[in-house]
């Protein structure tokens, strides 16, 4: 079983789940998740001879939730990872991320390749920096109702998602498409008749408890820095991500429709060791198909 504790990094307290000894592997969750989303991988990777650490990232779970939106820039998020590696008395780590955690993982490998032995992105591939701010791109492609644009107004999505947290998470995780979508993020989804097979009532209750304590504002603030991150990273335009890398994606993941692993994305990862397409799998990759994801991670780790 993982050991839970709080560590002080980059000026905030992070809650971490930790298990095993050996080379360090960091597991970074996405939205709306916590370190609990890695429950299947933590024990399996630890048993295989790795020191596995999964934090509740800034704004989530039992970790600190700074008030200022500007406290959630990509530099803060990468800074948390680098500081966590140091706080764990390690010099380098393999950094694995899912969803938003992938973006943090790719950017950690981009900005601080000296501390990254290898990088794995799950669901979200490396994203080429566009010629205009990303929210302009999504507005032009998908309209103002696209969820990333909808998330921008402070307090709006926060209130909608927090109104019935159990329903929010149930609908988000089940991801049953609403045949007549309405406004807002939850309008994309229909109420599921049952939970997906990969999510037990106990799992859902754990997530509900965590988001009841934390709310959604911290996670939404990550989205509210998308254009700011674009401005901050101008100096890294077209810069390659040099550590050994792996990309894992569910074949049915909707993210593939608007963030494909195309030629431009592949050009950013010259040391790409492999691409794993997970069959019969949606967006919640490491929870939906834990055996496939864990196996792919172990293959990648052994090759390092």
C-alpha positions as CSV (number, residue, x, y, z in Angstrom):
1,X,0.0,0.0,0.0
2,X,1.3,3.5,-0.8
3,X,2.4,5.8,2.0
4,X,0.8,9.2,2.1
5,X,2.5,12.3,3.3
6,X,2.8,16.1,2.7
7,X,6.0,17.7,1.3
8,X,6.9,21.3,1.0
9,X,7.9,22.2,-2.5
10,X,8.1,25.5,-4.5
11,X,6.4,27.4,-1.7
12,X,3.4,25.1,-1.3
13,X,2.4,21.9,0.4
14,X,1.9,18.9,-1.9
15,X,0.2,15.7,-0.8
16,X,1.9,12.6,-2.3
17,X,1.3,8.9,-2.4
18,X,4.6,7.0,-2.4
19,X,5.6,3.4,-2.6
20,X,8.7,1.3,-3.5
21,X,12.4,1.9,-3.9
22,X,14.6,2.2,-6.9
23,X,14.7,4.7,-9.8
24,X,12.1,7.5,-9.3
25,X,8.9,7.5,-11.4
26,X,6.5,10.5,-11.0
27,X,2.9,10.1,-11.9
28,X,1.0,13.3,-12.7
29,X,-2.8,13.3,-12.9
30,X,-5.1,15.3,-15.1
31,X,-8.5,17.1,-14.8
32,X,-10.7,16.3,-12.9
33,X,-8.6,13.7,-11.1
34,X,-6.1,13.3,-8.3
35,X,-3.3,11.0,-7.4
36,X,-5.9,8.3,-6.8
37,X,-6.3,7.9,-10.6
38,X,-2.9,6.1,-10.5
39,X,-4.0,3.5,-7.9
40,X,-3.4,0.6,-10.2
41,X,0.0,1.7,-11.4
42,X,1.5,2.7,-8.1
43,X,1.6,-0.8,-6.6
44,X,2.5,-2.5,-9.8
45,X,5.4,-0.2,-10.7
46,X,6.7,-0.4,-7.0
47,X,6.6,-4.2,-7.2
48,X,8.7,-4.1,-10.3
49,X,11.5,-2.2,-8.5
50,X,10.7,1.5,-8.8
51,X,10.2,4.3,-6.4
52,X,6.8,5.6,-7.4
53,X,5.4,9.0,-6.3
54,X,2.0,10.4,-7.3
55,X,1.2,13.9,-6.1
56,X,-2.1,15.7,-5.8
57,X,-0.9,18.5,-8.1
58,X,-1.3,22.2,-7.2
59,X,-5.0,23.1,-6.7
60,X,-6.1,19.5,-6.3
61,X,-7.0,17.0,-3.5
62,X,-5.1,17.5,-0.2
63,X,-2.5,19.8,-1.8
64,X,-2.4,23.6,-1.4
65,X,-4.7,25.7,-3.6
66,X,-3.2,29.2,-4.1
67,X,-5.8,31.9,-4.7
68,X,-4.3,33.8,-7.6
69,X,-5.0,32.5,-11.1
70,X,-1.5,33.5,-12.0
71,X,-0.1,30.9,-9.5
72,X,-1.1,28.1,-11.9
73,X,1.2,28.9,-14.9
74,X,3.2,26.2,-16.6
75,X,6.3,27.5,-14.9
76,X,4.6,27.0,-11.5
77,X,3.5,23.5,-12.4
78,X,6.9,22.5,-13.8
79,X,8.6,24.1,-10.8
80,X,6.5,21.9,-8.5
81,X,7.8,18.8,-10.3
82,X,11.4,19.9,-10.3
83,X,11.2,20.9,-6.6
84,X,9.5,17.6,-5.8
85,X,12.3,15.6,-7.3
86,X,14.8,17.6,-5.2
87,X,12.7,17.2,-2.1
88,X,12.7,13.4,-2.6
89,X,16.6,13.6,-2.6
90,X,16.7,12.5,-6.2
91,X,18.5,14.1,-9.1
92,X,16.4,12.7,-12.0
93,X,13.0,11.0,-12.6
94,X,10.9,9.4,-15.2
95,X,7.9,11.8,-15.5
96,X,4.6,10.3,-16.6
97,X,1.5,12.4,-17.1
98,X,-2.1,11.9,-18.1
99,X,-4.3,14.6,-19.6
100,X,-3.1,17.9,-18.1
101,X,-0.5,15.9,-16.3
102,X,0.9,15.1,-19.8
103,X,1.3,18.7,-20.6
104,X,3.2,19.2,-17.3
105,X,5.3,16.1,-18.1
106,X,6.2,17.2,-21.7
107,X,7.0,20.8,-20.5
108,X,9.2,19.5,-17.6
109,X,11.1,17.5,-20.2
110,X,11.3,20.6,-22.5
111,X,12.3,23.1,-19.8
112,X,14.4,20.9,-17.6
113,X,15.7,17.9,-19.6
114,X,18.6,17.6,-17.1
115,X,16.2,16.2,-14.5
116,X,14.1,13.9,-16.8
117,X,15.4,10.4,-17.5
118,X,12.3,9.7,-19.6
119,X,8.9,11.2,-20.3
120,X,5.6,9.6,-21.0
121,X,2.5,11.4,-22.2
122,X,-0.9,9.7,-21.9
123,X,-3.8,11.0,-23.9
124,X,-2.3,14.4,-24.7
125,X,0.7,14.4,-27.1
126,X,3.4,17.0,-27.2
127,X,1.7,20.2,-28.5
128,X,3.5,22.4,-31.0
129,X,3.3,26.1,-30.0
130,X,0.8,27.7,-32.3
131,X,1.3,31.1,-34.1
132,X,-1.5,32.7,-32.2
133,X,-2.8,32.2,-28.6
134,X,-4.4,28.7,-28.0
135,X,-7.7,30.1,-26.9
136,X,-7.9,32.0,-30.2
137,X,-7.3,28.7,-32.0
138,X,-10.0,26.8,-30.1
139,X,-12.5,29.7,-30.5
140,X,-11.9,29.7,-34.2
141,X,-12.1,25.9,-34.6
142,X,-14.8,25.0,-32.1
143,X,-16.6,28.3,-31.1
144,X,-16.9,30.1,-27.8
145,X,-18.7,27.2,-26.3
146,X,-15.7,24.9,-26.4
147,X,-15.0,23.7,-22.9
148,X,-11.5,25.3,-22.6
149,X,-13.0,28.7,-23.6
150,X,-16.0,28.2,-21.3
151,X,-13.7,27.5,-18.4
152,X,-12.1,31.0,-18.7
153,X,-14.7,33.1,-16.7
154,X,-13.8,32.8,-13.0
155,X,-16.6,31.4,-10.9
156,X,-18.9,30.2,-13.8
157,X,-17.7,26.7,-14.4
158,X,-16.6,26.5,-10.8
159,X,-20.2,26.9,-9.6
160,X,-21.6,24.6,-12.3
161,X,-19.2,21.7,-11.6
162,X,-19.5,22.2,-7.8
163,X,-23.3,22.2,-7.7
164,X,-23.6,18.4,-7.6
165,X,-20.1,17.0,-7.4
166,X,-21.1,13.3,-7.6
167,X,-23.2,14.0,-10.7
168,X,-20.3,16.1,-12.2
169,X,-17.8,13.3,-11.8
170,X,-20.2,10.5,-12.7
171,X,-21.1,12.2,-16.0
172,X,-17.5,13.2,-16.8
173,X,-16.0,9.8,-16.1
174,X,-18.7,7.9,-17.9
175,X,-18.5,10.3,-20.8
176,X,-21.8,9.3,-22.4
177,X,-22.3,11.8,-25.2
178,X,-25.4,14.0,-24.9
179,X,-27.3,13.6,-28.2
180,X,-28.6,17.2,-27.8
181,X,-25.7,18.9,-26.1
182,X,-26.4,22.1,-24.2
183,X,-24.2,25.0,-23.0
184,X,-21.4,24.5,-20.6
185,X,-19.0,21.5,-19.9
186,X,-21.6,19.2,-18.4
187,X,-24.0,19.9,-21.3
188,X,-21.7,17.6,-23.4
189,X,-22.7,14.6,-21.4
190,X,-25.8,12.6,-20.6
191,X,-26.5,11.0,-17.2
192,X,-25.2,7.4,-17.4
193,X,-27.4,4.5,-16.5
194,X,-24.5,2.8,-14.7
195,X,-20.9,3.6,-13.8
196,X,-18.3,2.5,-16.4
197,X,-16.9,-1.0,-15.6
198,X,-13.5,0.5,-14.6
199,X,-15.0,2.7,-11.9
200,X,-16.5,1.3,-8.7
201,X,-18.9,3.0,-6.3
202,X,-16.0,3.2,-3.8
203,X,-13.7,4.8,-6.4
204,X,-16.3,7.4,-7.3
205,X,-16.9,8.1,-3.6
206,X,-13.2,8.7,-3.1
207,X,-13.0,11.2,-5.9
208,X,-16.3,12.9,-4.6
209,X,-14.8,13.3,-1.2
210,X,-11.6,14.8,-2.6
211,X,-13.4,17.3,-4.8
212,X,-15.9,18.1,-2.1
213,X,-12.9,19.2,0.0
214,X,-11.0,21.0,-2.8
215,X,-13.6,22.3,-5.2
216,X,-12.8,22.7,-8.9
217,X,-11.3,26.2,-9.0
218,X,-7.7,25.1,-8.6
219,X,-7.9,22.7,-11.6
220,X,-9.9,25.3,-13.7
221,X,-7.1,27.8,-13.0
222,X,-4.8,25.6,-15.0
223,X,-7.0,26.3,-18.1
224,X,-7.1,30.0,-17.3
225,X,-3.4,30.1,-17.9
226,X,-3.4,28.6,-21.4
227,X,-2.8,32.0,-23.2
228,X,-0.4,33.1,-20.5
229,X,1.6,29.9,-20.9
230,X,1.8,30.6,-24.7
231,X,3.3,34.0,-23.9
232,X,5.7,32.7,-21.4
233,X,7.1,29.9,-23.6
234,X,7.9,32.0,-26.7
235,X,11.6,31.3,-26.2
236,X,11.0,27.6,-26.7
237,X,9.2,27.9,-30.0
238,X,9.9,24.7,-32.0
239,X,12.4,23.5,-29.4
240,X,12.7,19.7,-29.2
241,X,11.8,17.5,-26.2
242,X,15.1,15.5,-26.0
243,X,14.7,12.9,-23.3
244,X,13.5,9.4,-24.3
245,X,9.7,9.5,-24.7
246,X,6.6,7.4,-25.1
247,X,3.1,8.3,-26.1
248,X,0.0,6.3,-25.0
249,X,-3.5,7.0,-26.1
250,X,-6.9,5.3,-26.0
251,X,-8.2,4.5,-29.4
252,X,-11.6,6.1,-28.5
253,X,-10.1,9.1,-26.7
254,X,-11.9,12.3,-27.9
255,X,-8.7,14.2,-27.3
256,X,-7.3,12.6,-30.5
257,X,-9.8,14.6,-32.5
258,X,-8.3,18.0,-31.6
259,X,-4.8,17.1,-30.4
260,X,-3.5,14.5,-32.9
261,X,0.0,13.0,-32.8
262,X,0.6,14.4,-36.3
263,X,3.9,15.2,-38.1
264,X,4.3,18.5,-36.2
265,X,3.9,16.8,-32.8
266,X,6.2,14.0,-33.7
267,X,8.9,16.5,-34.8
268,X,9.0,17.8,-31.2
269,X,10.1,14.3,-29.8
270,X,13.1,13.1,-31.8
271,X,13.7,10.4,-29.2
272,X,10.2,8.9,-29.3
273,X,10.6,5.3,-28.3
274,X,7.1,4.2,-29.1
275,X,3.4,4.9,-29.6
276,X,0.8,2.7,-27.8
277,X,-2.7,2.7,-29.1
278,X,-4.9,1.2,-26.3
279,X,-7.9,-0.7,-27.8
280,X,-11.4,-0.2,-26.5
281,X,-10.3,2.7,-24.3
282,X,-11.5,6.2,-23.9
283,X,-10.0,9.2,-22.2
284,X,-9.4,7.8,-18.6
285,X,-6.6,5.6,-19.9
286,X,-4.7,4.4,-16.9
287,X,-8.0,3.7,-15.1
288,X,-9.8,2.1,-18.0
289,X,-7.1,-0.2,-19.1
290,X,-4.6,-0.4,-16.2
291,X,-2.9,-3.6,-17.4
292,X,-2.1,-2.3,-20.9
293,X,-0.9,1.1,-19.5
294,X,1.2,-0.5,-16.7
295,X,2.7,-3.0,-19.2
296,X,3.7,-0.2,-21.6
297,X,5.2,1.8,-18.8
298,X,7.3,-1.2,-17.6
299,X,8.5,-1.9,-21.1
300,X,9.6,1.8,-21.5
301,X,11.2,1.9,-18.1
302,X,13.2,-1.3,-18.7
303,X,14.5,0.0,-22.0
304,X,15.9,3.1,-20.2
